[in-house]
């Protein structure tokens, strides 16, 4: 299969590429160091990416961010990053990509542990994650041409623990390879409307 991987240069993105490239052709997309450039907060950038890449069998997204701030310090402006990148950015990859995914293909988006297991400063990211999960579940019953859609909800990964572990007190980090296998399950399996939790 031809798989378009957005966010391929990140910790999880690299692991997904390593897992999928054993059997599939991977087209890496991202802000830098990729086969094709994309900014998922820009509708025009997403459109240009799809026009450059053409038809694919699967779209996998491991990109998207949000600001970490307490609710008392979270302004509408700070919250906007999670909305524009993590929430709308991922949904727009689907809305703008439907015509570029072959019959029976798939989309795989990324949510995250914070929506179900809250952490301090994580409400904006949790909001975006929950919105993506709901979109995946609801849109799965309307996807055309046998296209499937799922999301992966990773726990904090061991490879990011030294940088981010301070935000995840008491969490048990998982190897990034385990997270990558959940994306493989979405791409190579037959399920749709699922949120694969990796704990």
Residue pairs with C-beta under 8 A, 6 or more apart in sequence:
1 23
1 24
1 25
1 57
1 58
1 105
1 187
2 24
2 25
2 27
2 55
2 56
2 57
2 58
3 20
3 24
3 25
3 26
3 27
3 56
3 57
3 58
3 59
3 60
3 187
4 27
4 29
4 49
4 53
4 56
4 58
4 59
4 60
5 13
5 16
5 17
5 20
5 26
5 27
5 28
5 29
5 60
5 62
6 13
6 29
6 30
6 38
6 40
6 49
6 59
6 60
6 61
6 62
6 63
6 93
7 13
7 29
7 30
7 61
7 62
7 63
7 64
7 110
8 14
8 16
8 17
8 26
8 28
8 29
8 30
8 34
8 62
9 28
9 30
9 32
9 33
9 34
10 30
10 62
10 63
11 157
11 159
11 160
11 176
12 62
12 110
12 154
12 157
12 176
12 179
12 180
13 28
13 30
13 62
13 63
15 176
15 177
15 179
15 180
16 60
16 62
16 180
16 183
16 184
17 26
17 28
18 177
18 180
19 177
19 180
19 181
19 183
19 184
20 26
20 60
20 180
20 183
20 184
20 187
23 188
24 57
24 58
24 187
27 35
27 36
27 53
27 56
28 34
28 35
28 36
29 35
29 36
29 37
29 38
29 49
29 53
30 37
30 38
30 63
31 37
31 38
31 39
36 49
36 52
36 53
37 45
37 49
38 45
38 46
38 48
38 49
39 45
40 46
40 61
40 63
40 64
40 85
40 89
40 90
40 92
40 93
41 84
41 85
41 88
41 89
43 92
43 96
46 92
46 93
46 96
46 97
47 96
50 96
50 97
50 100
53 100
54 100
55 100
55 101
55 102
56 100
56 101
56 102
56 105
57 101
57 102
57 104
57 105
57 106
58 101
58 105
58 106
58 107
58 108
58 187
59 93
59 94
59 97
59 100
59 101
59 105
59 106
59 107
59 108
60 107
60 108
60 183
60 186
60 187
61 90
61 93
61 107
61 108
61 109
61 110
62 110
62 183
63 85
63 89
63 110
64 85
64 86
64 87
64 89
64 90
64 110
64 128
65 81
65 82
65 85
65 86
66 81
66 82
66 85
66 86
66 124
66 125
66 128
67 74
67 78
67 79
67 81
67 82
67 124
68 121
68 122
68 124
68 125
68 167
69 78
69 121
69 124
70 120
70 121
71 123
74 123
74 124
78 124
79 124
79 127
81 124
82 124
82 125
82 127
82 128
83 127
83 128
85 128
86 125
86 128
86 129
86 132
87 127
87 128
87 131
87 132
90 109
90 110
90 132
91 131
91 132
91 135
93 107
93 109
94 107
94 109
94 135
94 139
94 149
97 107
98 143
98 144
98 147
101 107
101 147
103 145
103 146
103 147
104 145
104 146
104 147
104 148
105 147
105 148
106 147
106 148
106 149
106 150
106 186
106 187
106 192
107 147
107 148
107 149
107 150
108 149
108 150
108 151
108 152
108 183
108 186
108 187
109 132
109 135
109 136
109 149
109 150
109 151
109 152
110 132
110 151
110 152
110 153
110 154
111 129
111 130
111 132
111 133
111 151
111 152
111 153
111 195
112 125
112 126
112 129
112 153
112 154
113 153
113 154
113 155
113 156
113 171
113 197
113 199
114 122
114 125
114 126
114 129
115 125
115 126
115 127
115 129
115 130
115 133
115 153
116 153
116 197
117 171
118 126
119 167
119 168
119 169
120 167
121 167
122 167
129 153
132 151
133 151
133 153
133 195
136 149
136 150
136 151
136 193
136 194
136 195
137 193
137 195
139 149
140 148
140 149
140 150
140 192
140 193
141 193
143 149
143 192
148 186
148 190
148 191
148 192
149 192
149 193
150 186
150 191
150 192
150 193
150 194
150 195
150 196
151 186
151 194
151 195
151 196
152 179
152 182
152 183
152 186
152 195
152 196
152 198
153 195
153 196
153 197
153 198
154 174
154 179
154 182
154 198
155 171
155 172
155 173
155 174
155 179
155 198
155 199
156 164
156 165
156 167
156 168
156 171
156 173
156 174
157 173
157 174
157 175
157 176
157 179
158 173
158 174
158 175
158 176
159 175
159 176
160 173
160 176
161 168
161 173
165 171
165 173
172 199
174 198
174 199
178 198
179 198
182 196
182 198
185 191
185 196
186 194
186 196
